[in-house]
Amino acid sequence: MSKPEYVYVVAIAKSPEEVWKALTSPEFTKQYWHRTEIQSDFSVGSPIRFMNESGDVGCEGEILTSKGPVELAYTWHFPNNPDTKDVPPSRVTFKLEAIATGTRLTMIHDQFEPDSRMLTLISGGWPLVICGLKTLLETDHAVDFSVET
């Protein structure tokens, strides 16, 4: 039996280089990704952390693939969430493909255990994150759809 996966595909009216920068730059992620700041040097084997406003690690993992601006993959784990701290890491992959009007971004979150609590949590979160990314890039207006104001 294959393990479950979550896939989200969106077209963004910006170049793959601009989308890559938004995925890998702390100044961008803080604007659309739950107010978290991404930290990594994006070398294969390096750590990746999403730091929240209080300076705590929200999510962490290890860079698996870093081929800017084409593909980025890393493991995904919430060490400080009591509901998921014992869940084995899953994998997040971003694939960027140039299209006539910009970039087709495919996000694949996979390698979940069957009946994974993490799959349930991320299924509601990824659309908000990706919509925030798309809005920021296309309008230069930051909207974090996942944060109540």
SULDA-V617421 format. One record per pair of residues at least 24 apart in sequence whose ideal C-beta (glycine too) atoms are under 10 Angstrom apart, sorted by the first residue. I is the first residue (numbers start at 0). J is the second residue. D is the distance in Angstrom with one decimal. If there is no record, write none. Layout:
i & j & d
I & J & D
I & J & D
//
This chain:
i & j & d
0 & 113 & 7.4
1 & 109 & 9.3
1 & 113 & 9.8
2 & 89 & 8.9
2 & 109 & 6.6
2 & 110 & 6.1
2 & 111 & 5.6
2 & 112 & 7.1
2 & 113 & 6.8
2 & 115 & 8.4
2 & 118 & 9.3
3 & 89 & 9.7
3 & 108 & 9.5
3 & 109 & 7.6
3 & 110 & 9.4
3 & 111 & 5.1
3 & 112 & 8.8
3 & 113 & 7.1
3 & 114 & 8.7
3 & 115 & 6.9
3 & 118 & 5.6
3 & 122 & 9.8
4 & 89 & 9.0
4 & 90 & 9.1
4 & 92 & 9.8
4 & 107 & 6.2
4 & 108 & 6.6
4 & 109 & 3.7
4 & 110 & 7.9
4 & 111 & 7.2
4 & 118 & 8.4
5 & 89 & 9.2
5 & 91 & 9.4
5 & 106 & 8.1
5 & 107 & 7.4
5 & 108 & 4.4
5 & 109 & 7.3
5 & 111 & 8.2
5 & 117 & 9.7
5 & 118 & 6.5
5 & 121 & 6.1
5 & 122 & 5.8
5 & 124 & 9.8
5 & 125 & 6.4
5 & 126 & 9.9
6 & 92 & 9.7
6 & 105 & 6.9
6 & 106 & 7.1
6 & 107 & 5.2
6 & 108 & 7.8
6 & 109 & 8.3
6 & 125 & 9.4
7 & 104 & 8.3
7 & 105 & 7.5
7 & 106 & 4.6
7 & 107 & 8.2
7 & 108 & 8.2
7 & 121 & 9.9
7 & 122 & 9.6
7 & 125 & 5.3
7 & 126 & 6.5
7 & 128 & 9.1
7 & 129 & 5.6
7 & 130 & 9.7
8 & 94 & 9.2
8 & 96 & 9.8
8 & 103 & 6.7
8 & 104 & 7.1
8 & 105 & 4.9
8 & 106 & 7.6
8 & 107 & 9.3
8 & 129 & 9.2
9 & 102 & 8.9
9 & 103 & 7.7
9 & 104 & 5.3
9 & 105 & 8.3
9 & 106 & 8.1
9 & 126 & 9.2
9 & 129 & 5.6
9 & 130 & 8.0
9 & 132 & 8.4
9 & 133 & 5.8
10 & 96 & 9.7
10 & 98 & 6.5
10 & 99 & 9.8
10 & 100 & 7.1
10 & 101 & 6.3
10 & 102 & 7.2
10 & 103 & 5.5
10 & 104 & 7.6
10 & 133 & 8.5
11 & 95 & 9.0
11 & 98 & 9.3
11 & 100 & 9.0
11 & 101 & 5.2
11 & 102 & 4.9
11 & 103 & 8.0
11 & 104 & 5.7
11 & 129 & 9.0
11 & 132 & 7.5
11 & 133 & 5.1
11 & 134 & 9.7
11 & 135 & 9.9
11 & 136 & 5.7
11 & 137 & 6.7
12 & 98 & 9.6
12 & 100 & 5.6
12 & 101 & 4.3
12 & 102 & 8.2
12 & 133 & 8.5
12 & 136 & 7.7
12 & 137 & 5.2
12 & 138 & 9.9
13 & 100 & 9.4
13 & 101 & 5.2
13 & 102 & 6.2
13 & 104 & 9.7
13 & 132 & 9.8
13 & 133 & 8.8
13 & 135 & 9.7
13 & 136 & 4.6
13 & 137 & 6.8
14 & 68 & 7.8
14 & 95 & 9.2
14 & 97 & 7.2
14 & 101 & 6.7
14 & 102 & 6.5
14 & 136 & 9.7
15 & 67 & 8.6
15 & 68 & 4.0
15 & 69 & 7.0
15 & 94 & 9.9
15 & 95 & 4.3
15 & 96 & 7.3
15 & 97 & 5.3
15 & 98 & 9.3
15 & 101 & 8.3
15 & 102 & 4.8
15 & 103 & 9.1
15 & 104 & 8.7
16 & 67 & 7.9
16 & 68 & 4.8
16 & 95 & 8.9
16 & 97 & 9.5
16 & 102 & 9.0
17 & 68 & 8.3
17 & 95 & 9.9
17 & 101 & 8.5
17 & 102 & 7.8
17 & 136 & 6.2
18 & 68 & 6.9
18 & 93 & 8.4
18 & 95 & 5.5
18 & 97 & 9.9
18 & 101 & 8.0
18 & 102 & 4.8
18 & 103 & 9.7
18 & 104 & 5.9
18 & 132 & 7.7
18 & 133 & 9.1
18 & 136 & 6.7
19 & 65 & 9.9
19 & 66 & 9.6
19 & 67 & 4.8
19 & 68 & 3.5
19 & 69 & 8.2
19 & 70 & 9.6
19 & 71 & 7.5
19 & 93 & 8.5
19 & 95 & 6.3
19 & 102 & 8.8
19 & 104 & 9.9
20 & 67 & 8.7
20 & 68 & 8.0
20 & 136 & 9.2
21 & 104 & 9.8
21 & 131 & 9.8
21 & 132 & 5.7
21 & 133 & 9.3
21 & 135 & 6.7
21 & 136 & 5.7
22 & 67 & 9.0
22 & 68 & 8.9
22 & 71 & 6.2
22 & 93 & 5.9
22 & 95 & 8.3
22 & 104 & 8.6
22 & 106 & 9.5
22 & 132 & 7.4
23 & 47 & 9.5
23 & 65 & 8.6
23 & 67 & 7.2
23 & 68 & 9.2
23 & 71 & 7.0
23 & 93 & 9.5
25 & 49 & 9.7
25 & 50 & 8.3
27 & 132 & 8.0
27 & 135 & 6.9
27 & 136 & 8.6
27 & 141 & 8.9
28 & 128 & 9.1
28 & 131 & 9.6
28 & 132 & 8.7
28 & 135 & 9.9
29 & 141 & 8.8
29 & 143 & 8.9
30 & 131 & 7.6
30 & 132 & 9.1
30 & 134 & 9.8
30 & 135 & 5.7
30 & 140 & 9.4
30 & 141 & 3.8
30 & 142 & 8.4
30 & 143 & 6.8
31 & 127 & 8.9
31 & 128 & 6.7
31 & 129 & 8.9
31 & 130 & 8.4
31 & 131 & 3.2
31 & 132 & 5.2
31 & 133 & 8.8
31 & 134 & 7.3
31 & 135 & 5.0
31 & 136 & 9.0
31 & 141 & 6.1
31 & 142 & 6.9
31 & 143 & 5.4
31 & 144 & 8.0
31 & 145 & 8.8
31 & 146 & 9.6
32 & 57 & 9.4
32 & 58 & 9.7
32 & 124 & 9.5
32 & 127 & 9.2
32 & 128 & 5.3
32 & 129 & 9.7
32 & 131 & 6.8
32 & 132 & 7.6
32 & 135 & 9.9
32 & 143 & 7.2
32 & 145 & 8.1
32 & 146 & 9.7
33 & 57 & 7.0
33 & 58 & 9.2
33 & 124 & 7.9
33 & 127 & 8.4
33 & 128 & 7.4
33 & 131 & 9.0
33 & 143 & 6.6
33 & 144 & 9.8
33 & 145 & 5.3
33 & 146 & 6.4
34 & 143 & 6.3
34 & 145 & 8.9
34 & 146 & 6.1
35 & 128 & 9.8
35 & 143 & 9.6
39 & 65 & 8.7
39 & 71 & 9.7
39 & 73 & 7.9
40 & 65 & 9.1
41 & 65 & 4.5
41 & 66 & 9.9
41 & 67 & 7.3
41 & 71 & 7.3
41 & 73 & 8.9
43 & 72 & 9.3
43 & 73 & 9.7
45 & 73 & 9.1
46 & 73 & 9.1
46 & 74 & 9.7
47 & 71 & 9.3
47 & 73 & 4.9
47 & 74 & 8.2
47 & 75 & 8.9
47 & 91 & 9.4
48 & 78 & 9.9
49 & 75 & 9.5
49 & 77 & 9.5
51 & 79 & 9.2
55 & 79 & 6.3
58 & 83 & 9.7
58 & 91 & 9.3
59 & 88 & 8.8
60 & 88 & 6.1
60 & 89 & 8.9
60 & 90 & 8.3
60 & 91 & 7.6
61 & 88 & 8.1
61 & 90 & 9.9
63 & 90 & 6.8
63 & 91 & 9.1
63 & 92 & 8.0
64 & 90 & 9.7
64 & 92 & 7.3
64 & 93 & 9.4
64 & 94 & 9.8
66 & 94 & 9.7
66 & 95 & 9.4
67 & 95 & 8.6
68 & 93 & 9.9
68 & 95 & 5.5
68 & 97 & 8.8
68 & 102 & 8.4
69 & 93 & 9.4
69 & 94 & 7.3
69 & 95 & 5.8
69 & 96 & 8.0
69 & 97 & 9.2
70 & 94 & 5.3
70 & 95 & 7.0
70 & 96 & 9.7
70 & 105 & 9.6
71 & 95 & 8.2
71 & 106 & 9.9
72 & 107 & 8.6
72 & 109 & 9.9
74 & 110 & 8.3
75 & 108 & 7.0
75 & 109 & 9.8
75 & 110 & 8.8
75 & 111 & 9.7
75 & 117 & 7.6
75 & 121 & 8.0
76 & 117 & 8.5
77 & 116 & 9.8
77 & 117 & 7.4
77 & 120 & 7.9
77 & 121 & 9.7
80 & 116 & 9.3
80 & 117 & 9.2
80 & 120 & 8.2
82 & 116 & 5.7
82 & 117 & 8.8
82 & 119 & 9.5
82 & 120 & 7.7
83 & 115 & 8.9
83 & 116 & 5.8
83 & 117 & 5.5
83 & 119 & 9.9
83 & 120 & 6.9
83 & 121 & 9.9
85 & 116 & 9.6
86 & 111 & 8.5
86 & 112 & 7.1
86 & 115 & 6.5
86 & 116 & 6.0
86 & 117 & 5.1
86 & 118 & 9.5
86 & 120 & 9.5
87 & 111 & 8.7
87 & 112 & 6.2
87 & 115 & 8.8
87 & 117 & 8.9
88 & 117 & 9.0
89 & 115 & 7.3
89 & 117 & 5.7
89 & 118 & 7.8
89 & 121 & 8.0
91 & 121 & 8.7
91 & 125 & 9.0
93 & 129 & 9.7
101 & 133 & 9.9
101 & 136 & 8.7
101 & 137 & 8.6
102 & 133 & 9.9
102 & 136 & 8.9
104 & 129 & 7.2
104 & 132 & 7.9
104 & 133 & 8.1
104 & 136 & 9.9
106 & 132 & 9.6
//
